[in-house]
Amino acid sequence: MRIRLFALLLLLWGAAFTAPAAAREITREQQEVRVAQIRQRVEAIKVVDYSGMNHLQRKELRQELRGMNKELRAMGPGIYISAGALVIIILLLILLV
């Protein structure tokens, strides 16, 4: 009985930290539009002649590309489970079955 109560508490505790992420979700159509905008901007940056730019301008372009890359990674599908959480889940499954 205590093990099941402990498992339930762990599951509820984990759900409390994932709830705010669901509130920030945008629709699939909005994601597709944003991805298309980012691709267009990346293609425009690829065409740019860097020889006529100074160091600060090149640095700004690199930072912009890195920011867009982070944004795309955040939009990507994926659920990340840490190794510790995976071990706990496996142990709970073994104990409850």
C-alpha positions, 0 to 999 in steps of 0.5 A: 500500500505504501509503495503504491501511494509513493508511486502515485505521489511521484507521478503527480509530482512529475505532472506538476512540472509539465503542466506549464509547458502545455499552456505555451503550446501553439497550434500546428499551423502556427508552427509550420508558418514560423518554420517556413519564415525561418527557412526563408531567412536562413536561405537569405543569410546563405546568399549574403556576401560576408566579405563586405561585412564588419565583425559586428555584423557577422556576429549579429548574423551568427547570433540570429542563426543560433537563436533560430536554431534554438527556436526550431529545437524547442518546437520539435517533437520530443519528450525528454526523460532523464536517466534518473527518471527512467530508472525510477519508472522502470523500478516502479513498473517492476514493483507494481507488476 
